[in-house]
Amino acid sequence: MHVRHLSVVDFRSWVAADVAFEPGPAVLIGSNGQGKTNLIEALGYVATLGSHRVSSDAPLVRSGAERAVVRVAVVADAREMRVELEILPGRANRAKLNGSPVPRPREVLGILRVVVFAPEDLSVVRGDPNERRRFLDDLVVARTPRLAGVRADYERVLKQRAALLKSAAAARRGGDLSTLDVWDGHLAEHGSQLLWARLAAVRALRPHAATAYAQVAPGSAPLTVRYSTSLTASLPELTTEDALPQPDALAAALLAELAKARPAELDRGVNLVGPHRDDVDLGIGALPVRGYASHGEAWSVALALRLGSYELLRADGLPGGDPVLVLDDVFAELDGQRRAQLALTASKAEQAIVTAAVANDVPSELAAARYDVQDGTVHRVG
């Protein structure tokens, strides 16, 4: 899989930009503020319908513009697919595939798969659980695009159920709580599917991430990756590292925990049970990464998670071939050993797109097409 062409209109700082790519490594070089990261952010948006930098769409639209447009031509299995996304903050975004509108933007998921390694990835390692859930859910959808619908349905259930909990005080004093029972069933149905996919992704990612960590941090204790859920009381087998209960067993466990938590949920008016409260526990040897890892170790873990994700998607043998590897301004943050390992992976990728502030930040081992990004223009220079 590779991106043949990228076009943006009113995206971030860009009034307009067109970039033609070829298979293999490509490096976008430009000083800070020139918009190189905005271009690869646009690629990531097509792949995930989200940004690796912000949580909402509004910042993606250039100041003063009403909408942004991203167009990508992707070549996979000797076939070209054209994706167009129209980003409309406050309204429903629109999408086209090969020039024809599709009912929902998520219909284009899976056309382009990317793995982005960026400075923001430190938040996956050191930030709140939400960052790790988002990382894992993006990987889940990259592996199985239809699960984007499951995730959207689950988030819709959470909103509806939270609104019901907040208004349920009177119902609790003798009223009818049958509506809450219905939403419990919806949460268990969609939550069990999402949870199963997360457990499967962690189990598949674990060996790839551990191998990548051993390569970028030789001599260190091994990297451990475990999924943490509150369902272990109802489903004790989840305490086993590689456990993968069937979705119906997970749904039953969710319903059991919801029943236990109902009084507390009614008191607090929030959803206390479900995959939205889970986490991914990262460790180096016997110690948790959060609170114990040095800055260099945290970078190594972040890099290992992304390289592990890349190798997992390659191993999955998904239609279209290998994902596109995107490295956003990270070589300057890494020492020589980690730079060399990352350059080796990028040089072997079907396509790797790299950004750097100065050419010297890119290891000499990475032979790549060069693009100069400055003053609102992108020119190939080598």
C-alpha angles and dihedrals in degrees: 000000000000140000111245098181139009125193128178133183122193091346113151107309095348122102085186138335136176123192127180115206135189131204115281131040122337127182125206108203123192140126120264114291097027094110104251093129089049090061096053089042086060090055091050090050092056090050098046107012086237141081125248088216108044136026099223135051099233096085090054093069115083114251109269095019125107098213144008127222127205122187124185132180110206125191115206129160089357090301126110121221123188119210125189123186124189111200113208113176112217092016137069113284118234132220140193131197116203089344097308123108117245124210095244133011092240088069087080095055112119095032089097123025120189136173111209123199110190140153088262088069090083086076089062088059101035105020136084123303089257089070092055092045090052092049091051095045091051088053091047092053092045088056095043114016094191088069088073085077092050090051091049091049091049092051090049090052091050091054094047093045093047090053090050093049092052091054096041100089093098091044090054090059093069101309131125115282095177091110089059089053089057092052090047087060092050091049091050093047098051096029093055092054092049092045093050091051091049093050090049091049094050092048091051095042096049100080094041093050092046091052092048091049092051088053097049095038107032113183093028124117111266124277116247125200120189133168114233120206135163092226095088092099091061095033109030094181087075087077087072112092098231098034114141110177117190118264093252090057090048091049091052091050091050091051091049092051092045089055091052093046099045097098091050092045091052091048093050101030095225138108106259101173131060145060090299087074097048129101143199112240113215121193142172106215108314095338128087115242093228109080096006110051119094120231091263092048091050090053089049092052092048091049092047092052092053096042089046090051090050093051092045093054089048091050091049089068093218120183112277098035132251121001121251112261113221120191112188114200095311106125091079089058096053133078122237096271095051091043091055093049092049092046090052092054093045093049090055096046121109084234131358124180115197132185125203136169093221132016092240090066089069114081114246088232089071107083105194146154109266128222126188114218115193143125094012095307138101119209129176108233104173 
